Structure formats: structure tokens, C-alpha cells
Amino acid sequence: NELIAETQKNNLQLRDSINSFLKDYNKGRGYSFIISNTGGDNLLYADKAFNITQEIAEGLNARYVSAPKK
């Protein structure tokens, strides 16, 4: 358990470091997306203008509310 927790902590720190770097790196470059060519998470950076999470959540919630009960 301790090894797993430490690994997760290190992975989170690495991910935060990469995200911070990419945010700075992209200033002045204007990329909408930065994609990895390795396994795991393929999308490393995305412009927040493309974040449709709220719209998707609202659509799913609306569908769930209107779905017939079984």
C-alpha cells in the first residue's frame, strides 16, 4: 500500500510538472492541443475553449432525468 501511494504521489507530481511546463511552453505558440506519441494519456494539453465537460454533464443529466424508470 505504501509503495502504491508513493508511486501515485510521484506520478501526480510529474503530471503537474508537465502540465505547468506545457502551459508556459504554449504561451505565444497558440497550439490548441498538444498530443503525446507515447502510451497512456495521449492528450497532454488542450485549450480550455475546447472543454465541453459542463455541456456533456448537463446533457447526460437531462437524459438520465428523462429516462423511463425500470
Backbone atoms as SQL, in Angstrom:
CREATE TABLE atoms (id INTEGER PRIMARY KEY, chain TEXT, resi INTEGER, resn TEXT, atom TEXT, x REAL, y REAL, z REAL);
INSERT INTO atoms VALUES
  (1, 'A', 1, 'ASN', 'N', 0.813, -1.196, 0.000),
  (2, 'A', 1, 'ASN', 'CA', 0.000, 0.000, 0.000),
  (3, 'A', 1, 'ASN', 'C', 0.858, 1.262, 0.000),
  (4, 'A', 2, 'GLU', 'N', 1.923, 1.234, 0.785),
  (5, 'A', 2, 'GLU', 'CA', 2.794, 2.407, 0.879),
  (6, 'A', 2, 'GLU', 'C', 3.491, 2.680, -0.455),
  (7, 'A', 3, 'LEU', 'N', 3.932, 1.626, -1.119),
  (8, 'A', 3, 'LEU', 'CA', 4.586, 1.771, -2.421),
  (9, 'A', 3, 'LEU', 'C', 3.611, 2.329, -3.454),
  (10, 'A', 4, 'ILE', 'N', 2.387, 1.843, -3.436),
  (11, 'A', 4, 'ILE', 'CA', 1.372, 2.327, -4.376),
  (12, 'A', 4, 'ILE', 'C', 1.089, 3.803, -4.133),
  (13, 'A', 5, 'ALA', 'N', 0.943, 4.182, -2.870),
  (14, 'A', 5, 'ALA', 'CA', 0.669, 5.579, -2.529),
  (15, 'A', 5, 'ALA', 'C', 1.822, 6.479, -2.965),
  (16, 'A', 6, 'GLU', 'N', 3.037, 6.039, -2.741),
  (17, 'A', 6, 'GLU', 'CA', 4.218, 6.823, -3.134),
  (18, 'A', 6, 'GLU', 'C', 4.301, 6.949, -4.655),
  (19, 'A', 7, 'THR', 'N', 4.016, 5.870, -5.365),
  (20, 'A', 7, 'THR', 'CA', 4.025, 5.895, -6.829),
  (21, 'A', 7, 'THR', 'C', 2.968, 6.855, -7.356),
  (22, 'A', 8, 'GLN', 'N', 1.771, 6.795, -6.790),
  (23, 'A', 8, 'GLN', 'CA', 0.701, 7.704, -7.213),
  (24, 'A', 8, 'GLN', 'C', 1.078, 9.156, -6.952),
  (25, 'A', 9, 'LYS', 'N', 1.679, 9.412, -5.802),
  (26, 'A', 9, 'LYS', 'CA', 2.118, 10.766, -5.450),
  (27, 'A', 9, 'LYS', 'C', 3.153, 11.259, -6.459),
  (28, 'A', 10, 'ASN', 'N', 4.126, 10.425, -6.776),
  (29, 'A', 10, 'ASN', 'CA', 5.168, 10.805, -7.733),
  (30, 'A', 10, 'ASN', 'C', 4.593, 11.028, -9.127),
  (31, 'A', 11, 'ASN', 'N', 3.667, 10.169, -9.541),
  (32, 'A', 11, 'ASN', 'CA', 3.036, 10.333, -10.856),
  (33, 'A', 11, 'ASN', 'C', 2.247, 11.632, -10.931),
  (34, 'A', 12, 'LEU', 'N', 1.547, 11.964, -9.854),
  (35, 'A', 12, 'LEU', 'CA', 0.782, 13.206, -9.810),
  (36, 'A', 12, 'LEU', 'C', 1.708, 14.419, -9.879),
  (37, 'A', 13, 'GLN', 'N', 2.816, 14.370, -9.154),
  (38, 'A', 13, 'GLN', 'CA', 3.786, 15.464, -9.191),
  (39, 'A', 13, 'GLN', 'C', 4.378, 15.614, -10.587),
  (40, 'A', 14, 'LEU', 'N', 4.693, 14.501, -11.228),
  (41, 'A', 14, 'LEU', 'CA', 5.232, 14.540, -12.587),
  (42, 'A', 14, 'LEU', 'C', 4.211, 15.130, -13.547),
  (43, 'A', 15, 'ARG', 'N', 2.976, 14.674, -13.437),
  (44, 'A', 15, 'ARG', 'CA', 1.901, 15.177, -14.309),
  (45, 'A', 15, 'ARG', 'C', 1.710, 16.683, -14.118),
  (46, 'A', 16, 'ASP', 'N', 1.702, 17.136, -12.860),
  (47, 'A', 16, 'ASP', 'CA', 1.562, 18.565, -12.580),
  (48, 'A', 16, 'ASP', 'C', 2.723, 19.357, -13.164),
  (49, 'A', 17, 'SER', 'N', 3.922, 18.810, -13.056),
  (50, 'A', 17, 'SER', 'CA', 5.107, 19.465, -13.605),
  (51, 'A', 17, 'SER', 'C', 5.020, 19.576, -15.125),
  (52, 'A', 18, 'ILE', 'N', 4.603, 18.509, -15.777),
  (53, 'A', 18, 'ILE', 'CA', 4.456, 18.514, -17.238),
  (54, 'A', 18, 'ILE', 'C', 3.382, 19.509, -17.655),
  (55, 'A', 19, 'ASN', 'N', 2.239, 19.503, -16.957),
  (56, 'A', 19, 'ASN', 'CA', 1.161, 20.431, -17.288),
  (57, 'A', 19, 'ASN', 'C', 1.600, 21.878, -17.139),
  (58, 'A', 20, 'SER', 'N', 2.320, 22.165, -16.073),
  (59, 'A', 20, 'SER', 'CA', 2.820, 23.520, -15.845),
  (60, 'A', 20, 'SER', 'C', 3.783, 23.934, -16.952),
  (61, 'A', 21, 'PHE', 'N', 4.700, 23.041, -17.307),
  (62, 'A', 21, 'PHE', 'CA', 5.643, 23.332, -18.382),
  (63, 'A', 21, 'PHE', 'C', 4.922, 23.577, -19.701),
  (64, 'A', 22, 'LEU', 'N', 3.964, 22.714, -20.041),
  (65, 'A', 22, 'LEU', 'CA', 3.257, 22.846, -21.315),
  (66, 'A', 22, 'LEU', 'C', 2.458, 24.137, -21.392),
  (67, 'A', 23, 'LYS', 'N', 1.887, 24.545, -20.271),
  (68, 'A', 23, 'LYS', 'CA', 1.146, 25.805, -20.237),
  (69, 'A', 23, 'LYS', 'C', 2.081, 26.970, -20.567),
  (70, 'A', 24, 'ASP', 'N', 3.260, 26.996, -19.951),
  (71, 'A', 24, 'ASP', 'CA', 4.251, 28.042, -20.241),
  (72, 'A', 24, 'ASP', 'C', 4.798, 27.909, -21.658),
  (73, 'A', 25, 'TYR', 'N', 5.086, 26.694, -22.066),
  (74, 'A', 25, 'TYR', 'CA', 5.631, 26.425, -23.399),
  (75, 'A', 25, 'TYR', 'C', 4.696, 26.934, -24.489),
  (76, 'A', 26, 'ASN', 'N', 3.410, 26.788, -24.261),
  (77, 'A', 26, 'ASN', 'CA', 2.431, 27.133, -25.287),
  (78, 'A', 26, 'ASN', 'C', 2.137, 28.631, -25.369),
  (79, 'A', 27, 'LYS', 'N', 2.580, 29.407, -24.396),
  (80, 'A', 27, 'LYS', 'CA', 2.375, 30.861, -24.462),
  (81, 'A', 27, 'LYS', 'C', 3.092, 31.389, -25.697),
  (82, 'A', 28, 'GLY', 'N', 2.372, 32.103, -26.518),
  (83, 'A', 28, 'GLY', 'CA', 2.964, 32.650, -27.732),
  (84, 'A', 28, 'GLY', 'C', 2.991, 31.686, -28.899),
  (85, 'A', 29, 'ARG', 'N', 2.754, 30.416, -28.649),
  (86, 'A', 29, 'ARG', 'CA', 2.736, 29.442, -29.744),
  (87, 'A', 29, 'ARG', 'C', 1.314, 29.211, -30.241),
  (88, 'A', 30, 'GLY', 'N', 0.361, 29.262, -29.332),
  (89, 'A', 30, 'GLY', 'CA', -1.040, 29.188, -29.702),
  (90, 'A', 30, 'GLY', 'C', -1.563, 27.831, -30.128),
  (91, 'A', 31, 'TYR', 'N', -0.911, 26.763, -29.687),
  (92, 'A', 31, 'TYR', 'CA', -1.439, 25.438, -30.011),
  (93, 'A', 31, 'TYR', 'C', -2.778, 25.228, -29.305),
  (94, 'A', 32, 'SER', 'N', -3.726, 24.631, -29.993),
  (95, 'A', 32, 'SER', 'CA', -4.996, 24.282, -29.359),
  (96, 'A', 32, 'SER', 'C', -4.856, 22.978, -28.589),
  (97, 'A', 33, 'PHE', 'N', -4.029, 22.077, -29.116),
  (98, 'A', 33, 'PHE', 'CA', -3.808, 20.774, -28.492),
  (99, 'A', 33, 'PHE', 'C', -2.331, 20.409, -28.588),
  (100, 'A', 34, 'ILE', 'N', -1.839, 19.706, -27.580),
  (101, 'A', 34, 'ILE', 'CA', -0.513, 19.095, -27.634),
  (102, 'A', 34, 'ILE', 'C', -0.733, 17.617, -27.328),
  (103, 'A', 35, 'ILE', 'N', -0.329, 16.781, -28.261),
  (104, 'A', 35, 'ILE', 'CA', -0.611, 15.352, -28.181),
  (105, 'A', 35, 'ILE', 'C', 0.686, 14.574, -27.988),
  (106, 'A', 36, 'SER', 'N', 0.633, 13.553, -27.143),
  (107, 'A', 36, 'SER', 'CA', 1.772, 12.684, -26.892),
  (108, 'A', 36, 'SER', 'C', 1.839, 11.594, -27.953),
  (109, 'A', 37, 'ASN', 'N', 3.034, 11.116, -28.212),
  (110, 'A', 37, 'ASN', 'CA', 3.172, 9.984, -29.136),
  (111, 'A', 37, 'ASN', 'C', 3.512, 8.705, -28.380),
  (112, 'A', 38, 'THR', 'N', 3.283, 8.707, -27.073),
  (113, 'A', 38, 'THR', 'CA', 3.530, 7.521, -26.252),
  (114, 'A', 38, 'THR', 'C', 2.208, 6.989, -25.723),
  (115, 'A', 39, 'GLY', 'N', 2.255, 5.867, -25.050),
  (116, 'A', 39, 'GLY', 'CA', 1.046, 5.288, -24.472),
  (117, 'A', 39, 'GLY', 'C', 0.514, 6.122, -23.323),
  (118, 'A', 40, 'GLY', 'N', -0.568, 5.677, -22.747),
  (119, 'A', 40, 'GLY', 'CA', -1.162, 6.410, -21.631),
  (120, 'A', 40, 'GLY', 'C', -2.016, 7.551, -22.133),
  (121, 'A', 41, 'ASP', 'N', -1.956, 8.659, -21.438),
  (122, 'A', 41, 'ASP', 'CA', -2.722, 9.832, -21.848),
  (123, 'A', 41, 'ASP', 'C', -2.135, 10.403, -23.129),
  (124, 'A', 42, 'ASN', 'N', -2.929, 10.434, -24.179),
  (125, 'A', 42, 'ASN', 'CA', -2.444, 10.954, -25.452),
  (126, 'A', 42, 'ASN', 'C', -2.565, 12.459, -25.548),
  (127, 'A', 43, 'LEU', 'N', -3.527, 13.040, -24.858),
  (128, 'A', 43, 'LEU', 'CA', -3.734, 14.479, -24.894),
  (129, 'A', 43, 'LEU', 'C', -3.023, 15.090, -23.697),
  (130, 'A', 44, 'LEU', 'N', -1.949, 15.832, -23.965),
  (131, 'A', 44, 'LEU', 'CA', -1.159, 16.419, -22.890),
  (132, 'A', 44, 'LEU', 'C', -1.624, 17.816, -22.532),
  (133, 'A', 45, 'TYR', 'N', -2.135, 18.555, -23.527),
  (134, 'A', 45, 'TYR', 'CA', -2.586, 19.930, -23.296),
  (135, 'A', 45, 'TYR', 'C', -3.743, 20.218, -24.229),
  (136, 'A', 46, 'ALA', 'N', -4.748, 20.922, -23.713),
  (137, 'A', 46, 'ALA', 'CA', -5.866, 21.354, -24.550),
  (138, 'A', 46, 'ALA', 'C', -6.295, 22.742, -24.106),
  (139, 'A', 47, 'ASP', 'N', -6.528, 23.611, -25.075),
  (140, 'A', 47, 'ASP', 'CA', -7.035, 24.947, -24.799),
  (141, 'A', 47, 'ASP', 'C', -8.369, 24.804, -24.073),
  (142, 'A', 48, 'LYS', 'N', -8.568, 25.578, -23.027),
  (143, 'A', 48, 'LYS', 'CA', -9.792, 25.474, -22.230),
  (144, 'A', 48, 'LYS', 'C', -11.038, 25.805, -23.040),
  (145, 'A', 49, 'ALA', 'N', -10.879, 26.500, -24.150),
  (146, 'A', 49, 'ALA', 'CA', -12.026, 26.824, -25.005),
  (147, 'A', 49, 'ALA', 'C', -12.670, 25.557, -25.562),
  (148, 'A', 50, 'PHE', 'N', -11.923, 24.473, -25.606),
  (149, 'A', 50, 'PHE', 'CA', -12.435, 23.212, -26.138),
  (150, 'A', 50, 'PHE', 'C', -13.013, 22.299, -25.052),
  (151, 'A', 51, 'ASN', 'N', -13.039, 22.772, -23.811),
  (152, 'A', 51, 'ASN', 'CA', -13.556, 21.965, -22.709),
  (153, 'A', 51, 'ASN', 'C', -15.081, 21.992, -22.730),
  (154, 'A', 52, 'ILE', 'N', -15.687, 20.877, -23.061),
  (155, 'A', 52, 'ILE', 'CA', -17.147, 20.781, -23.129),
  (156, 'A', 52, 'ILE', 'C', -17.692, 19.902, -22.001),
  (157, 'A', 53, 'THR', 'N', -16.919, 19.734, -20.949),
  (158, 'A', 53, 'THR', 'CA', -17.308, 18.868, -19.841),
  (159, 'A', 53, 'THR', 'C', -18.662, 19.262, -19.264),
  (160, 'A', 54, 'GLN', 'N', -18.868, 20.558, -19.012),
  (161, 'A', 54, 'GLN', 'CA', -20.123, 21.013, -18.411),
  (162, 'A', 54, 'GLN', 'C', -21.309, 20.700, -19.317),
  (163, 'A', 55, 'GLU', 'N', -21.156, 20.951, -20.612),
  (164, 'A', 55, 'GLU', 'CA', -22.238, 20.669, -21.563),
  (165, 'A', 55, 'GLU', 'C', -22.561, 19.172, -21.605),
  (166, 'A', 56, 'ILE', 'N', -21.537, 18.346, -21.581),
  (167, 'A', 56, 'ILE', 'CA', -21.738, 16.897, -21.604),
  (168, 'A', 56, 'ILE', 'C', -22.443, 16.446, -20.326),
  (169, 'A', 57, 'ALA', 'N', -21.982, 16.950, -19.181),
  (170, 'A', 57, 'ALA', 'CA', -22.600, 16.583, -17.904),
  (171, 'A', 57, 'ALA', 'C', -24.072, 16.989, -17.887),
  (172, 'A', 58, 'GLU', 'N', -24.375, 18.197, -18.370),
  (173, 'A', 58, 'GLU', 'CA', -25.765, 18.655, -18.410),
  (174, 'A', 58, 'GLU', 'C', -26.601, 17.781, -19.344),
  (175, 'A', 59, 'GLY', 'N', -26.058, 17.421, -20.496),
  (176, 'A', 59, 'GLY', 'CA', -26.766, 16.562, -21.434),
  (177, 'A', 59, 'GLY', 'C', -27.024, 15.179, -20.869),
  (178, 'A', 60, 'LEU', 'N', -26.013, 14.609, -20.219),
  (179, 'A', 60, 'LEU', 'CA', -26.178, 13.292, -19.599),
  (180, 'A', 60, 'LEU', 'C', -27.194, 13.347, -18.463),
  (181, 'A', 61, 'ASN', 'N', -27.123, 14.413, -17.662),
  (182, 'A', 61, 'ASN', 'CA', -28.084, 14.562, -16.566),
  (183, 'A', 61, 'ASN', 'C', -29.501, 14.697, -17.099),
  (184, 'A', 62, 'ALA', 'N', -29.688, 15.461, -18.170),
  (185, 'A', 62, 'ALA', 'CA', -31.014, 15.629, -18.769),
  (186, 'A', 62, 'ALA', 'C', -31.528, 14.293, -19.297),
  (187, 'A', 63, 'ARG', 'N', -30.660, 13.536, -19.929),
  (188, 'A', 63, 'ARG', 'CA', -31.054, 12.227, -20.455),
  (189, 'A', 63, 'ARG', 'C', -31.419, 11.281, -19.308),
  (190, 'A', 64, 'TYR', 'N', -30.636, 11.327, -18.241),
  (191, 'A', 64, 'TYR', 'CA', -30.885, 10.454, -17.095),
  (192, 'A', 64, 'TYR', 'C', -32.226, 10.786, -16.444),
  (193, 'A', 65, 'VAL', 'N', -32.506, 12.083, -16.261),
  (194, 'A', 65, 'VAL', 'CA', -33.750, 12.510, -15.622),
  (195, 'A', 65, 'VAL', 'C', -34.955, 12.093, -16.453),
  (196, 'A', 66, 'SER', 'N', -34.840, 12.202, -17.784),
  (197, 'A', 66, 'SER', 'CA', -35.986, 11.905, -18.642),
  (198, 'A', 66, 'SER', 'C', -36.106, 10.423, -19.017),
  (199, 'A', 67, 'ALA', 'N', -35.128, 9.620, -18.641),
  (200, 'A', 67, 'ALA', 'CA', -35.173, 8.188, -18.970),
  (201, 'A', 67, 'ALA', 'C', -36.273, 7.507, -18.167),
  (202, 'A', 68, 'PRO', 'N', -37.005, 6.605, -18.814),
  (203, 'A', 68, 'PRO', 'CA', -38.070, 5.896, -18.086),
  (204, 'A', 68, 'PRO', 'C', -37.482, 4.998, -16.998),
  (205, 'A', 69, 'LYS', 'N', -38.175, 4.934, -15.890),
  (206, 'A', 69, 'LYS', 'CA', -37.740, 4.080, -14.776),
  (207, 'A', 69, 'LYS', 'C', -38.045, 2.627, -15.111),
  (208, 'A', 70, 'LYS', 'N', -37.148, 1.736, -14.726),
  (209, 'A', 70, 'LYS', 'CA', -37.344, 0.299, -14.989),
  (210, 'A', 70, 'LYS', 'C', -37.883, -0.388, -13.772);
